[in-house]
Amino acid sequence: MNGSQRIPILKVGRVLVVPVQVDMDDQTVIGLQERILAELERTGARGVLIDISMLEMVDSFIGQMLSDIAAMARIMDARTVVVGIQPAVAITLVELGLELRGVDTVLNVDEGIKLLRAEFGVADRDDEDELEFQGELNSFGEPRHLA
């Protein structure tokens, strides 16, 4: 199993939630990009929430790929939010001169979900229960894995 396959992509309502819980090398992030785009096409999701709170290091290539994922998702009519950037990662990104263009960033999953829900608006909800994100998250604010 390659690295990108170990990163789950969960559909919660109209959002793809991508909790990155493993260190990513170049091949892993390229594979993840391809999987996210394929899932956007397959599901018609309108948002991508990438949780990198477990990452202690992001290099320039990974930073650029996050920007690229956001740009490609935008072309596919989806908004990307990156959540959980650690202070050391933020410092590294600034020192490398990376701005994460086109990527909205917030502190945690809850804020990311609020941002995406505001983007979709109440009128855009097909099924109120489907988008009741709080019920889909565990006590740590992470998506529940259904057996």
DSSP file with accessible surface (Angstrom, degrees, kcal/mol):
  #  RESIDUE AA STRUCTURE BP1 BP2  ACC     N-H-->O    O-->H-N    N-H-->O    O-->H-N    TCO  KAPPA ALPHA  PHI   PSI    X-CA   Y-CA   Z-CA
    1    1 A M              0   0  182      0, 0.0     5,-0.0     0, 0.0     2,-0.0   0.000 360.0 360.0 360.0 123.6    0.0    0.0    0.0
    2    2 A N    >>  -     0   0   94      1,-0.1     3,-0.8    25,-0.0     4,-0.7  -0.306 360.0-100.5 -76.9 169.0    1.5    3.3   -1.0
    3    3 A G  G >4 S+     0   0   14      1,-0.3     3,-1.0     2,-0.2     4,-0.3   0.863 119.1  54.9 -58.8 -39.8    1.5    6.3    1.3
    4    4 A S  G >4 S+     0   0    2      1,-0.3     3,-1.2     2,-0.2    -1,-0.3   0.829 101.1  59.8 -68.3 -27.3   -1.4    8.1   -0.3
    5    5 A Q  G <4 S+     0   0   97     -3,-0.8    -1,-0.3     1,-0.2    -2,-0.2   0.730  97.1  61.2 -71.3 -19.8   -3.6    5.0    0.1
    6    6 A R  G << S+     0   0  133     -3,-1.0    -1,-0.2    -4,-0.7    -2,-0.2   0.558  88.6  82.9 -81.4  -8.5   -3.1    5.2    3.9
    7    7 A I  S <  S-     0   0    1     -3,-1.2    13,-0.1    -4,-0.3     2,-0.1  -0.867  80.8-138.4 -98.3 114.2   -4.7    8.7    3.9
    8    8 A P        -     0   0   34      0, 0.0     2,-0.5     0, 0.0    -2,-0.1  -0.363   9.0-155.4 -72.3 149.3   -8.5    8.3    4.0
    9    9 A I        -     0   0   26      9,-0.2     2,-0.4    -2,-0.1     9,-0.2  -0.973  18.8-171.7-121.3 111.4  -10.8   10.5    2.0
   10   10 A L  E     -A   17   0A  38      7,-2.8     7,-3.7    -2,-0.5     2,-0.6  -0.885  17.9-140.6-108.9 134.6  -14.2   10.6    3.7
   11   11 A K  E     +A   16   0A  91     -2,-0.4     2,-0.5     5,-0.2     5,-0.2  -0.841  22.7 176.0 -95.1 119.2  -17.3   12.2    2.1
   12   12 A V  E >   -A   15   0A  11      3,-3.2     3,-2.0    -2,-0.6     2,-0.3  -0.954  65.5 -51.4-123.1 106.3  -19.3   14.1    4.8
   13   13 A G  T 3  S-     0   0    6     -2,-0.5   118,-0.1     1,-0.3   116,-0.0  -0.470 122.5 -21.4  63.3-124.9  -22.2   15.8    3.1
   14   14 A R  T 3  S+     0   0   44     -2,-0.3    32,-2.6    31,-0.1    33,-1.5   0.156 122.8  91.1-100.3  17.6  -20.8   17.8    0.2
   15   15 A V  E <   -Ab  12  47A   1     -3,-2.0    -3,-3.2    30,-0.2     2,-0.6  -0.932  65.5-143.1-120.1 137.4  -17.3   17.9    1.7
   16   16 A L  E     -Ab  11  48A   1     31,-2.8    33,-3.2    -2,-0.4     2,-0.5  -0.878  21.3-156.2 -92.2 120.5  -14.3   15.5    1.2
   17   17 A V  E     -Ab  10  49A   3     -7,-3.7    -7,-2.8    -2,-0.6    33,-0.2  -0.895   9.8-172.7-101.5 125.2  -12.5   15.3    4.6
   18   18 A V  E     - b   0  50A   0     31,-3.3    33,-2.2    -2,-0.5     2,-1.0  -0.844   3.3-169.1-122.6  91.4   -8.9   14.4    4.2
   19   19 A P  E     - b   0  51A   2      0, 0.0     2,-0.8     0, 0.0    33,-0.1  -0.714  10.7-155.4 -84.6 105.9   -7.2   13.7    7.6
   20   20 A V        +     0   0    1     31,-2.4    34,-0.7    -2,-1.0    35,-0.2  -0.727  28.0 159.0 -84.5 110.9   -3.5   13.5    6.9
   21   21 A Q        +     0   0   94     -2,-0.8     2,-0.3   -15,-0.1    -1,-0.1   0.225  52.9  65.2-119.0  10.9   -2.1   11.4    9.8
   22   22 A V  S    S-     0   0   37    -19,-0.0     2,-0.1    33,-0.0    32,-0.1  -0.946  91.6 -96.3-129.9 152.4    1.1   10.2    8.2
   23   23 A D        -     0   0  118     -2,-0.3     2,-0.5     1,-0.1    -2,-0.1  -0.432  43.7-137.0 -64.3 142.6    4.2   12.1    7.0
   24   24 A M        -     0   0   13     33,-0.3     2,-0.2    -2,-0.1    38,-0.1  -0.904  18.4-170.3-111.0 130.1    4.0   12.8    3.4
   25   25 A D     >  -     0   0   94     -2,-0.5     4,-2.2    36,-0.0     5,-0.2  -0.480  47.9 -87.6 -99.3-179.1    6.9   12.4    0.9
   26   26 A D  H  > S+     0   0   73      1,-0.2     4,-2.1     2,-0.2     5,-0.2   0.913 127.6  48.1 -59.0 -44.6    6.6   13.7   -2.7
   27   27 A Q  H  > S+     0   0  141      1,-0.2     4,-2.5     2,-0.2    -1,-0.2   0.884 109.9  53.1 -65.3 -37.2    5.1   10.5   -4.1
   28   28 A T  H  > S+     0   0    9      2,-0.2     4,-2.5     1,-0.2    -1,-0.2   0.940 110.6  45.7 -63.5 -46.1    2.5   10.4   -1.3
   29   29 A V  H  X S+     0   0    1     -4,-2.2     4,-2.4     2,-0.2    -2,-0.2   0.884 112.2  51.3 -69.8 -34.0    1.3   13.9   -1.9
   30   30 A I  H  X S+     0   0   48     -4,-2.1     4,-2.1    -5,-0.2    -1,-0.2   0.946 112.4  46.6 -65.0 -45.2    1.1   13.4   -5.7
   31   31 A G  H  X S+     0   0   12     -4,-2.5     4,-2.3     1,-0.2    -2,-0.2   0.903 111.5  51.7 -63.1 -39.1   -0.9   10.3   -5.2
   32   32 A L  H  X S+     0   0    2     -4,-2.5     4,-2.8     2,-0.2     5,-0.2   0.921 107.2  53.0 -64.4 -41.9   -3.2   12.1   -2.7
   33   33 A Q  H  X S+     0   0   24     -4,-2.4     4,-2.4     1,-0.2     5,-0.2   0.942 110.2  47.6 -57.4 -47.4   -3.7   14.9   -5.2
   34   34 A E  H  X S+     0   0  120     -4,-2.1     4,-2.2     1,-0.2    -1,-0.2   0.908 112.9  48.6 -62.0 -41.9   -4.8   12.4   -7.9
   35   35 A R  H  X S+     0   0   54     -4,-2.3     4,-2.5     2,-0.2    -1,-0.2   0.904 110.3  50.8 -66.4 -41.6   -7.2   10.6   -5.4
   36   36 A I  H  X S+     0   0    0     -4,-2.8     4,-2.5     2,-0.2    -2,-0.2   0.945 112.1  47.1 -61.7 -46.2   -8.8   13.9   -4.2
   37   37 A L  H  X S+     0   0   35     -4,-2.4     4,-2.2    -5,-0.2    -2,-0.2   0.911 112.0  50.3 -63.2 -40.2   -9.4   15.0   -7.8
   38   38 A A  H  X S+     0   0   49     -4,-2.2     4,-2.7    -5,-0.2    -1,-0.2   0.911 111.6  48.5 -64.0 -40.4  -10.9   11.6   -8.7
   39   39 A E  H  X S+     0   0   47     -4,-2.5     4,-2.8     2,-0.2     6,-0.4   0.870 108.0  54.5 -68.9 -35.5  -13.2   11.7   -5.6
   40   40 A L  H  X S+     0   0    7     -4,-2.5     4,-2.0    -5,-0.2     5,-0.3   0.939 113.1  43.3 -60.0 -44.7  -14.3   15.3   -6.5
   41   41 A E  H  < S+     0   0  154     -4,-2.2    -2,-0.2    -5,-0.2    -1,-0.2   0.935 117.3  45.5 -65.8 -44.7  -15.3   14.0  -10.0
   42   42 A R  H  < S+     0   0  175     -4,-2.7    -2,-0.2     1,-0.2    -1,-0.2   0.899 125.4  28.6 -67.8 -40.6  -16.9   10.8   -8.6
   43   43 A T  H  < S-     0   0   33     -4,-2.8    -1,-0.2    -5,-0.2    -2,-0.2   0.652  91.1-131.6 -98.7 -19.9  -18.9   12.4   -5.8
   44   44 A G     <  +     0   0   52     -4,-2.0    -4,-0.1    -5,-0.4    -3,-0.1   0.738  41.9 176.5  71.8  21.5  -19.5   15.9   -7.0
   45   45 A A        -     0   0    4     -6,-0.4   -30,-0.2    -5,-0.3    -1,-0.2  -0.216  26.1-154.4 -58.6 150.9  -18.3   17.3   -3.6
   46   46 A R  S    S+     0   0   62    -32,-2.6    33,-2.2     1,-0.1     2,-0.3   0.450  71.2  40.4-107.3  -6.0  -18.2   21.0   -3.3
   47   47 A G  E     -bc  15  79A   0    -33,-1.5   -31,-2.8    31,-0.3     2,-0.4  -0.989  56.6-156.9-144.5 152.7  -15.5   21.3   -0.6
   48   48 A V  E     -bc  16  80A   0     31,-2.8    33,-2.9    -2,-0.3     2,-0.6  -0.993   9.3-169.1-129.0 121.2  -12.2   19.7    0.4
   49   49 A L  E     -bc  17  81A   1    -33,-3.2   -31,-3.3    -2,-0.4     2,-0.6  -0.959   5.1-168.5-112.9 112.4  -11.1   19.9    4.0
   50   50 A I  E     -bc  18  82A   1     31,-2.9    33,-2.8    -2,-0.6     2,-0.7  -0.915   5.3-159.1-106.1 115.6   -7.5   18.8    4.5
   51   51 A D  E     +bc  19  83A  12    -33,-2.2   -31,-2.4    -2,-0.6     3,-0.2  -0.845  21.2 165.4 -98.0 110.7   -6.5   18.4    8.1
   52   52 A I    >   +     0   0    2     31,-2.6     3,-1.8    -2,-0.7    34,-0.3   0.075  35.7 120.7-110.4  24.0   -2.7   18.5    8.5
   53   53 A S  T 3  S+     0   0   32      1,-0.3    -1,-0.2    30,-0.2    31,-0.1   0.735  74.2  54.3 -62.3 -21.8   -2.7   18.9   12.3
   54   54 A M  T 3  S+     0   0  110    -34,-0.7     2,-0.4    -3,-0.2    -1,-0.3   0.577  86.5  99.8 -87.9  -9.1   -0.6   15.8   12.7
   55   55 A L    <   -     0   0    2     -3,-1.8    31,-0.4   -35,-0.2    34,-0.2  -0.651  44.8-178.6 -82.0 127.8    2.1   17.0   10.3
   56   56 A E  S    S+     0   0  161     -2,-0.4     2,-0.4     1,-0.2    -1,-0.2   0.580  71.8  36.8 -96.0 -13.6    5.2   18.3   12.0
   57   57 A M        +     0   0  105     35,-0.0     2,-0.4    32,-0.0   -33,-0.3  -0.998  54.5 178.5-144.8 133.8    7.0   19.2    8.7
   58   58 A V        -     0   0    0     -2,-0.4     2,-0.1    -3,-0.1   -35,-0.0  -0.983  17.2-157.9-131.8 122.0    5.9   20.5    5.4
   59   59 A D     >  -     0   0   53     -2,-0.4     4,-2.5     1,-0.1     5,-0.2  -0.338  37.0 -93.1 -91.9 179.7    8.5   21.2    2.7
   60   60 A S  H  > S+     0   0   67      1,-0.2     4,-2.6     2,-0.2     5,-0.2   0.871 123.6  53.2 -63.2 -35.5    8.2   23.5   -0.3
   61   61 A F  H  > S+     0   0   67      2,-0.2     4,-2.6     1,-0.2    -1,-0.2   0.944 110.8  45.3 -66.8 -45.1    7.0   20.7   -2.6
   62   62 A I  H  > S+     0   0    1      2,-0.2     4,-2.3     1,-0.2    -2,-0.2   0.925 112.9  51.7 -64.6 -41.7    4.1   19.7   -0.3
   63   63 A G  H  X S+     0   0    0     -4,-2.5     4,-1.8     1,-0.2    -2,-0.2   0.931 111.3  47.0 -59.1 -44.1    3.2   23.4    0.2
   64   64 A Q  H  X S+     0   0   89     -4,-2.6     4,-2.5     1,-0.2    -2,-0.2   0.905 109.9  53.4 -65.8 -38.0    3.1   23.9   -3.5
   65   65 A M  H  X S+     0   0   13     -4,-2.6     4,-3.0     2,-0.2    -1,-0.2   0.880 104.7  54.7 -67.3 -34.5    1.0   20.7   -4.0
   66   66 A L  H  X S+     0   0    4     -4,-2.3     4,-2.1     2,-0.2    -1,-0.2   0.929 110.5  46.7 -62.3 -41.8   -1.5   22.0   -1.4
   67   67 A S  H  X S+     0   0   14     -4,-1.8     4,-2.4     1,-0.2    -2,-0.2   0.908 112.6  50.0 -63.9 -41.1   -1.8   25.2   -3.5
   68   68 A D  H  X S+     0   0   51     -4,-2.5     4,-2.8     2,-0.2     5,-0.3   0.902 108.0  52.4 -65.0 -41.1   -2.1   23.1   -6.7
   69   69 A I  H  X S+     0   0    0     -4,-3.0     4,-2.8     1,-0.2     5,-0.2   0.936 110.6  48.7 -59.3 -44.3   -4.8   20.9   -5.1
   70   70 A A  H  X S+     0   0    2     -4,-2.1     4,-2.4     1,-0.2    -2,-0.2   0.920 112.1  48.2 -62.9 -42.9   -6.8   24.0   -4.2
   71   71 A A  H  X S+     0   0   33     -4,-2.4     4,-1.8     2,-0.2    -2,-0.2   0.927 114.6  45.3 -64.2 -43.6   -6.4   25.4   -7.8
   72   72 A M  H  X S+     0   0   64     -4,-2.8     4,-1.4     1,-0.2    -2,-0.2   0.901 112.7  50.8 -67.9 -39.9   -7.5   22.2   -9.4
   73   73 A A  H  <>S+     0   0    0     -4,-2.8     5,-2.2    -5,-0.3    -1,-0.2   0.903 107.0  54.9 -63.4 -40.1  -10.4   21.8   -7.0
   74   74 A R  H ><5S+     0   0  131     -4,-2.4     3,-1.9     1,-0.2    -1,-0.2   0.907 104.8  52.8 -59.7 -41.4  -11.5   25.3   -7.8
   75   75 A I  H 3<5S+     0   0  148     -4,-1.8    -1,-0.2     1,-0.3    -2,-0.2   0.852 108.2  51.8 -61.9 -30.1  -11.6   24.4  -11.5
   76   76 A M  T 3<5S-     0   0   73     -4,-1.4    -1,-0.3     2,-0.2    -2,-0.2   0.164 126.4-104.2 -92.8  17.9  -13.8   21.5  -10.5
   77   77 A D  T < 5S+     0   0  105     -3,-1.9     2,-0.4     1,-0.2    -3,-0.2   0.858  82.0 121.7  65.3  40.0  -16.1   23.9   -8.6
   78   78 A A      < -     0   0    6     -5,-2.2     2,-0.4    -8,-0.2   -31,-0.3  -0.981  54.9-135.3-132.0 147.1  -14.9   23.0   -5.1
   79   79 A R  E     -c   47   0A  59    -33,-2.2   -31,-2.8    -2,-0.4     2,-0.4  -0.808  17.2-145.5-100.9 141.7  -13.4   25.1   -2.3
   80   80 A T  E     -c   48   0A   4     22,-0.4    24,-1.8    -2,-0.4     2,-0.4  -0.904  14.7-177.0-112.7 134.2  -10.4   23.9   -0.3
   81   81 A V  E     -cd  49 104A   0    -33,-2.9   -31,-2.9    -2,-0.4     2,-0.5  -0.998  10.9-156.9-127.1 129.9   -9.7   24.6    3.3
   82   82 A V  E     -cd  50 105A   0     22,-3.1    24,-1.7    -2,-0.4     2,-0.3  -0.926  19.0-172.4-105.8 129.4   -6.5   23.4    5.1
   83   83 A V  E     +cd  51 106A   0    -33,-2.8   -31,-2.6    -2,-0.5   -30,-0.2  -0.853  50.7  31.5-121.3 156.3   -6.9   23.1    8.9
   84   84 A G        +     0   0    9     22,-1.0     2,-0.4    -2,-0.3   -29,-0.2   0.757  60.7 178.0  78.3  29.5   -4.6   22.4   11.8
   85   85 A I        -     0   0   41     21,-0.5    -1,-0.2    -3,-0.2   -32,-0.1  -0.512  26.3-133.0 -69.4 121.4   -1.3   24.0   10.6
   86   86 A Q     >  -     0   0   79    -31,-0.4     4,-2.5    -2,-0.4     3,-0.3  -0.390  18.8-113.2 -69.5 150.9    1.2   23.7   13.4
   87   87 A P  H  > S+     0   0   93      0, 0.0     4,-2.6     0, 0.0     5,-0.2   0.905 117.9  51.8 -53.1 -43.1    3.2   26.8   14.4
   88   88 A A  H  > S+     0   0   57      1,-0.2     4,-2.3     2,-0.2     5,-0.1   0.881 109.8  49.5 -63.7 -35.9    6.5   25.2   13.1
   89   89 A V  H  > S+     0   0    1     -3,-0.3     4,-2.8     2,-0.2    -1,-0.2   0.923 109.9  50.8 -68.1 -42.6    4.8   24.4    9.8
   90   90 A A  H  X S+     0   0   42     -4,-2.5     4,-2.3     1,-0.2    -2,-0.2   0.931 111.0  48.9 -59.8 -44.1    3.5   28.0    9.5
   91   91 A I  H  X S+     0   0   94     -4,-2.6     4,-2.9    -5,-0.2    -1,-0.2   0.936 111.7  49.1 -60.7 -46.3    7.0   29.3   10.2
   92   92 A T  H  X S+     0   0   44     -4,-2.3     4,-2.2     1,-0.2    -2,-0.2   0.924 109.6  51.2 -60.9 -45.4    8.6   27.0    7.6
   93   93 A L  H  <>S+     0   0   10     -4,-2.8     5,-2.7     1,-0.2     4,-0.3   0.918 113.0  45.5 -60.4 -41.9    6.0   28.0    5.0
   94   94 A V  H ><5S+     0   0  114     -4,-2.3     3,-1.5     1,-0.2    -2,-0.2   0.931 111.6  51.8 -67.6 -43.3    6.7   31.7    5.5
   95   95 A E  H 3<5S+     0   0  151     -4,-2.9    -1,-0.2     1,-0.3    -2,-0.2   0.843 109.8  50.3 -62.3 -32.1   10.5   31.1    5.5
   96   96 A L  T 3<5S-     0   0   85     -4,-2.2    -1,-0.3    -5,-0.2    -2,-0.2   0.514 115.8-118.0 -82.0  -5.7   10.2   29.2    2.2
   97   97 A G  T < 5 +     0   0   56     -3,-1.5     2,-0.4    -4,-0.3    -3,-0.2   0.708  61.8 150.8  77.7  20.8    8.2   32.1    0.8
   98   98 A L      < -     0   0   34     -5,-2.7    -1,-0.3    -6,-0.2    -2,-0.1  -0.741  25.2-179.5 -91.7 131.2    5.1   30.0    0.2
   99   99 A E        -     0   0  135     -2,-0.4     4,-0.2    -5,-0.0    -1,-0.1   0.501  35.0-130.8-104.1  -7.5    1.7   31.7    0.4
  100  100 A L    >   -     0   0   14      1,-0.1     3,-2.0    -7,-0.1   -36,-0.1   0.959  31.9-149.7  51.7  55.4   -0.6   28.8   -0.2
  101  101 A R  T 3  S+     0   0  171      1,-0.3   -30,-0.2     3,-0.0    -1,-0.1  -0.261  73.6  12.8 -57.0 134.9   -2.5   30.8   -2.9
  102  102 A G  T 3  S+     0   0   41      1,-0.2     2,-0.6    -3,-0.1   -22,-0.4   0.502 100.4 116.8  78.0   4.1   -6.1   29.9   -3.2
  103  103 A V    <   -     0   0   17     -3,-2.0     2,-0.3    -4,-0.2    -1,-0.2  -0.918  55.1-149.0-109.3 120.4   -6.1   27.9    0.0
  104  104 A D  E     -d   81   0A  57    -24,-1.8   -22,-3.1    -2,-0.6     2,-0.4  -0.696  18.4-161.8 -79.7 139.6   -8.2   29.0    2.9
  105  105 A T  E     +d   82   0A  76     -2,-0.3     2,-0.3   -24,-0.2   -22,-0.2  -0.978  15.1 169.1-126.0 140.1   -6.7   28.1    6.3
  106  106 A V  E     -d   83   0A  38    -24,-1.7   -22,-1.0    -2,-0.4   -21,-0.5  -0.914  42.2-107.9-139.1 169.1   -8.3   27.9    9.7
  107  107 A L  S    S+     0   0  146     -2,-0.3     2,-0.3   -24,-0.2   -23,-0.3   0.851  87.7   3.1 -71.4 -37.7   -7.2   26.6   13.0
  108  108 A N  S  > S-     0   0   70    -25,-0.2     4,-2.1   -24,-0.1     5,-0.2  -0.886  75.5 -94.0-147.2 174.9   -9.2   23.4   13.4
  109  109 A V  H  > S+     0   0   13     -2,-0.3     4,-2.8     1,-0.2     5,-0.2   0.893 118.3  56.3 -60.6 -43.1  -11.8   21.1   11.8
  110  110 A D  H  > S+     0   0   75      1,-0.2     4,-2.4     2,-0.2    -1,-0.2   0.925 109.8  45.0 -57.0 -46.4  -14.7   22.8   13.4
  111  111 A E  H  > S+     0   0   81      2,-0.2     4,-2.3     1,-0.2    -1,-0.2   0.876 112.0  53.0 -66.8 -36.0  -13.8   26.2   11.9
  112  112 A G  H  X S+     0   0    0     -4,-2.1     4,-2.4     2,-0.2    -2,-0.2   0.918 109.8  47.8 -63.9 -41.9  -13.1   24.6    8.6
  113  113 A I  H  X S+     0   0    6     -4,-2.8     4,-3.1     2,-0.2     5,-0.2   0.925 110.7  51.5 -65.7 -42.1  -16.6   23.0    8.5
  114  114 A K  H  X S+     0   0  115     -4,-2.4     4,-2.4    -5,-0.2    -2,-0.2   0.917 110.1  50.0 -60.2 -42.6  -18.2   26.3    9.6
  115  115 A L  H  X S+     0   0   48     -4,-2.3     4,-1.8     2,-0.2    -2,-0.2   0.933 113.9  44.0 -62.1 -45.8  -16.4   28.1    6.7
  116  116 A L  H  X S+     0   0    0     -4,-2.4     4,-2.2     2,-0.2     5,-0.2   0.903 112.0  52.5 -68.3 -39.6  -17.5   25.5    4.2
  117  117 A R  H  X S+     0   0   60     -4,-3.1     4,-2.4     1,-0.2    -1,-0.2   0.909 108.8  50.7 -62.3 -40.2  -21.1   25.4    5.5
  118  118 A A  H  < S+     0   0   80     -4,-2.4    -1,-0.2    -5,-0.2    -2,-0.2   0.889 108.6  53.3 -64.1 -36.2  -21.3   29.2    5.2
  119  119 A E  H  < S+     0   0   96     -4,-1.8    -2,-0.2     1,-0.2    -1,-0.2   0.905 113.3  42.0 -63.8 -41.9  -20.0   28.9    1.6
  120  120 A F  H  < S-     0   0   14     -4,-2.2     4,-0.5    -5,-0.1    -2,-0.2   0.828 100.2-156.2 -77.1 -32.7  -22.8   26.4    0.7
  121  121 A G    ><  -     0   0   28     -4,-2.4     3,-1.0    -5,-0.2     4,-0.1   0.231  33.4 -79.9  71.9 160.4  -25.5   28.3    2.6
  122  122 A V  G >  S+     0   0  116      1,-0.2     3,-1.7     2,-0.2    -1,-0.1   0.888 127.6  60.1 -63.8 -36.9  -28.7   26.8    4.0
  123  123 A A  G 3  S+     0   0  110      1,-0.3    -1,-0.2     3,-0.0    -2,-0.1   0.718  98.3  60.1 -67.1 -17.4  -30.4   26.9    0.5
  124  124 A D  G <  S+     0   0   41     -3,-1.0     2,-0.7    -4,-0.5    -1,-0.3   0.394  77.5 110.8 -92.3   5.4  -27.7   24.6   -0.8
  125  125 A R    <   -     0   0   51     -3,-1.7     3,-0.2     1,-0.2    -3,-0.0  -0.695  41.8-176.9 -89.4 114.6  -28.5   21.7    1.6
  126  126 A D  S    S+     0   0  122     -2,-0.7     2,-0.4     1,-0.3    -1,-0.2   0.890  80.9  15.4 -71.2 -43.6  -30.1   18.7   -0.1
  127  127 A D    >>  -     0   0   76      1,-0.1     4,-1.5     2,-0.0     3,-0.5  -0.929  66.6-153.7-139.7 110.5  -30.5   16.8    3.1
  128  128 A E  T 34 S+     0   0  129     -2,-0.4     3,-0.3     1,-0.3     4,-0.1   0.884  98.4  50.2 -55.4 -39.7  -30.3   18.5    6.4
  129  129 A D  T >4 S+     0   0  127      1,-0.2     3,-1.3     2,-0.2    -1,-0.3   0.876 104.3  59.5 -66.7 -34.8  -29.3   15.3    8.2
  130  130 A E  T <4 S+     0   0   73     -3,-0.5    -1,-0.2     1,-0.3    -2,-0.2   0.873 109.6  42.5 -62.9 -34.4  -26.5   14.6    5.7
  131  131 A L  T 3< S+     0   0    4     -4,-1.5     2,-2.2    -3,-0.3    -1,-0.3   0.270  76.2 115.7 -98.5  12.9  -24.8   17.9    6.4
  132  132 A E    X   +     0   0   78     -3,-1.3     3,-1.0     1,-0.2     4,-0.5  -0.539  42.4 176.1 -80.8  79.2  -25.1   17.8   10.2
  133  133 A F  G >>  +     0   0    1     -2,-2.2     3,-2.0     1,-0.3     4,-0.5   0.839  65.0  67.6 -59.0 -38.1  -21.4   17.6   10.5
  134  134 A Q  G >4 S+     0   0   93      1,-0.3     3,-1.1     2,-0.2    -1,-0.3   0.878  99.6  51.7 -56.5 -35.5  -21.2   17.7   14.3
  135  135 A G  G <4 S+     0   0   48     -3,-1.0    -1,-0.3     1,-0.2    -2,-0.2   0.676 106.1  56.2 -72.1 -15.7  -22.8   14.2   14.4
  136  136 A E  G <4 S+     0   0   67     -3,-2.0     8,-2.6    -4,-0.5     2,-0.4   0.449  96.5  79.0 -94.0  -2.9  -20.2   12.9   12.0
  137  137 A L  B << S-E  143   0B  11     -3,-1.1     2,-0.0    -4,-0.5     0, 0.0  -0.851  72.6-133.2-110.1 146.2  -17.2   13.9   14.2
  138  138 A N    >   -     0   0   47      4,-3.4     3,-2.3    -2,-0.4    -2,-0.1  -0.162  46.4 -81.6 -81.8-174.7  -15.8   12.2   17.2
  139  139 A S  T 3  S+     0   0  114      1,-0.3    -1,-0.1     2,-0.1    -2,-0.0   0.677 130.5  57.7 -67.0 -13.3  -14.9   14.0   20.4
  140  140 A F  T 3  S-     0   0  159      2,-0.2    -1,-0.3     3,-0.0    -2,-0.0   0.356 119.3-108.2 -93.9   2.8  -11.6   15.0   18.9
  141  141 A G  S <  S+     0   0   12     -3,-2.3    -2,-0.1     1,-0.3   -32,-0.0   0.689  79.9 128.8  78.4  16.8  -13.3   16.8   16.0
  142  142 A E        -     0   0   53      1,-0.1    -4,-3.4   -33,-0.0    -1,-0.3  -0.753  68.7 -92.0-104.4 151.9  -12.2   14.1   13.6
  143  143 A P  B     -E  137   0B   5      0, 0.0     2,-0.3     0, 0.0    -6,-0.2  -0.313  41.2-119.8 -61.2 140.1  -14.5   12.2   11.2
  144  144 A R        -     0   0  132     -8,-2.6     2,-0.6    -6,-0.1    -9,-0.0  -0.634  19.8-132.4 -77.6 140.2  -15.9    9.0   12.5
  145  145 A H        -     0   0  119     -2,-0.3     2,-0.4  -135,-0.0    -1,-0.0  -0.856  19.5-145.0 -94.0 119.4  -15.0    5.9   10.6
  146  146 A L              0   0  144     -2,-0.6     0, 0.0     1,-0.1     0, 0.0  -0.711 360.0 360.0 -88.8 135.0  -18.1    3.8   10.0
  147  147 A A              0   0  153     -2,-0.4    -1,-0.1     0, 0.0     0, 0.0  -0.392 360.0 360.0 -81.2 360.0  -17.7    0.1   10.0
